[in-house]
Amino acid sequence: MTTYINIAGESREASSLTVPGDRTFRNAWQFSGNVVEVDMVAARNIWRDKIRQARAPELEKLDTEFMKALESGASTTAITEKKQALRDAPALSSIDEATTPDALTAVQPIPGVTVI
């Protein structure tokens, strides 16, 4: 059975290609001769989306903590700062500075959460 890789409507036989071992950025793949490379511009956008997905449950938890703090009269400063850091995570300069897929996946801006 022959396996093909289709990128942007162009199909090639997989056995004739050098393909990345990690499929994290599959939607950022591009052909470069007989090599499948990762388009880093597209990969950065994919990573930003993954960060957004990973931060959503964390923001929900912080929203709950914020409401509890408001109801009890406790300070909300630390919670507000954590929420802002989560909102800022997709815009980190380290994402733009990453030049390889490995460097990009090493950007893990959410404490206690692994972005995958």
Secondary structure, 3 states (H helix, E strand, C coil): CCCEEEECCEEEEHHHCECCCCCCCHHHEEEECCEEEECHHHHHHHHHHHHHHHHHHHHHHHHHHHHHHHHHCCCCHHHHHHHHHHHHHHHCHHHHHCCCHHHHHCCCCCCCCCCC
